[in-house]
Amino acid sequence: VQTCALPIWHLWGDGAAALLLSATAVADRPTMFEMIDVFTAAHGHLGSGPEAVSLIAREAGLTMPHGREVFVHACHQMAKAARTVMSRCNIDMASLRLFVPHQANRRIMDHVAGDLGLTDQQVASTIERYGNTGCASVLITLLEHRQRLAPGDLALLTVFGGGYSSGAALLRATSP
């Protein structure tokens, strides 16, 4: 019997996250981040739109019929949302301490970070450990990497969702 060792790759993980947003400080609760700016956009009118994000069971696993299209739109719209927030705040990408992209696919994350001119040291990732935890992935990854942020450091989050929606948020760390 011949065997070979294959790397284990997570396709999907299960995760949940919540973030309390408040215009004022909550008594007896440390504030971890200040939201500087947020941007959201809907793109259901592009390409195959929301129906493009679907999976079909096949004998060899799952396939995404419009996977290439989703990849292209995700990369473009995540980078565009990130640039929009940074431009509105008049902050350059080099000023970021941490970039937290949606953890859907390593290739998307790498493409967006490269498009934005970010270094590997700026990018936070948990996909190798947890897989794609969907919309919770950005908050899970931010919290997993929060020790990398000192008070005053900037973190940029960006997402692309199954409904062909995108967004970005710029945060300033207020406590380690």
LODRENVO-794272 format. One record per residue (C-alpha): x, y, z; residue in three letters. Coordinates in pm, whole numbers, padded with zeros to 5 digits, always signed. Each point is the difference from the previous one (the first is absolute). Layout:
N
XYZALA ...
END
This chain:
176
+00000+00000+00000VAL +00138+00334-00100GLN -00100+00313+00188THR +00084+00362-00038CYS -00029+00280+00249ALA -00222+00279-00124LEU -00034+00336+00170PRO -00329+00053+00175ILE -00182+00307-00130TRP -00316+00129+00157HIS -00260+00111-00249LEU -00261+00122+00246TRP +00006+00057+00369GLY -00277+00092+00235ASP +00023+00328+00182GLY -00202+00275+00152ALA +00094+00344+00121ALA -00164+00314+00130ALA +00120+00353+00041LEU -00163+00261+00218LEU +00000+00344-00161LEU -00080+00297+00218SER +00014+00375-00046ALA +00116+00031+00361THR +00213-00211+00231ALA -00177-00282+00183VAL +00055+00017+00376ALA +00250-00250+00137ASP +00082-00136-00346ARG +00335+00062-00164PRO -00023+00147-00347THR +00218-00196-00241MET -00052+00203-00317PHE -00123+00333-00125GLU -00173-00015-00337MET +00147+00268-00224ILE -00208-00068-00313ASP -00213-00270-00160VAL -00110-00055-00360PHE -00248-00250-00148THR -00122-00065-00354ALA -00232-00239-00182ALA +00101-00164-00328HIS -00285-00240-00076GLY -00032+00159-00341HIS +00349-00117-00107LEU +00058-00315-00201GLY -00196-00295+00131SER -00072+00188+00320GLY -00093-00181+00319PRO -00090-00326-00178GLU +00368-00030-00096ALA +00082-00087+00361VAL -00143-00351-00001SER +00149-00345+00029LEU -00091-00316-00185ILE +00074-00346+00141ALA +00205-00211-00239ARG +00149-00345+00023GLU +00344+00150+00067ALA -00127+00262+00245GLY -00157+00341-00031LEU +00031+00241-00289THR -00092+00365-00029MET -00128+00048-00356PRO +00089+00370-00011HIS +00309-00025+00220GLY +00229+00200-00230ARG -00255+00281-00022GLU -00043+00008+00378VAL +00378+00009+00042PHE +00037+00296-00238VAL -00282+00201+00158HIS +00109-00081+00356ALA +00358+00112-00065CYS -00105+00317-00179HIS -00277+00106+00239GLN +00194-00075+00322MET +00294+00208-00123ALA -00233+00276-00119LYS -00180+00014+00338ALA +00334+00008+00182ALA +00130+00283-00219ARG -00325+00195+00045THR +00028-00003+00379VAL +00370+00084+00001MET -00048+00280-00254SER -00291+00153+00192ARG +00218+00004+00312CYS +00305+00129-00193ASN +00213-00287+00134ILE +00246-00201-00210ASP +00026-00379+00010MET +00351+00014+00147ALA -00154+00148+00317SER -00195-00320+00067LEU +00126-00231+00268ARG -00250-00276-00081LEU -00201-00095-00307PHE -00284-00246+00068VAL -00163-00127-00321PRO -00298-00233-00017HIS +00149-00346+00046GLN -00188-00169-00286ALA +00293-00111-00211ASN +00378+00042+00037ARG +00037+00095-00366ARG -00253+00282+00039ILE +00171+00124+00315MET +00343+00000-00165ASP -00130+00167-00316HIS -00176+00281+00192VAL +00299+00061+00228ALA +00232+00012-00303GLY -00234+00233-00188ASP +00002+00235+00300LEU +00381-00017+00026GLY -00005-00152+00348LEU +00280-00208+00148THR -00041-00351+00138ASP +00067+00143+00346GLN -00310+00220-00026GLN -00237-00284-00096VAL -00184-00196+00270ALA -00114-00353-00082SER -00182-00283+00174THR -00118-00190-00308ILE +00274-00261+00036GLU -00125-00080+00349ARG -00378+00041-00023TYR -00087-00008-00370GLY -00262+00234-00143ASN -00219+00098+00295THR -00212+00227-00218GLY -00099+00342+00119CYS +00139-00070+00347ALA +00351-00045-00142SER +00101+00366+00010VAL -00090+00051+00366LEU +00147-00338+00101ILE +00324+00089-00179THR +00009+00352+00146LEU -00039-00136+00353LEU +00257-00277-00060GLU +00255+00265-00109HIS -00090+00286+00234ARG +00323-00048+00197GLN +00181+00134-00306ARG -00167+00339+00053LEU +00119+00265+00242ALA -00225+00290+00098PRO -00022+00236-00297GLY +00079-00267-00262ASP -00231-00024-00300LEU -00177-00313-00124ALA -00183-00022-00332LEU -00270-00263-00049LEU -00149-00089-00337THR -00264-00250-00112VAL -00191-00140-00295PHE -00318-00192+00068GLY -00216-00260-00162GLY -00258+00260-00093GLY +00268+00173-00205TYR +00041+00267+00263SER +00328+00155+00110SER +00121+00219+00278GLY +00294+00133+00193ALA +00056+00149+00342ALA +00294+00192+00140LEU +00060-00048+00372LEU +00243+00153+00246ARG +00111-00217+00291ALA -00072+00163+00336THR +00134-00278+00225SER +00222-00305-00053PRO 
END
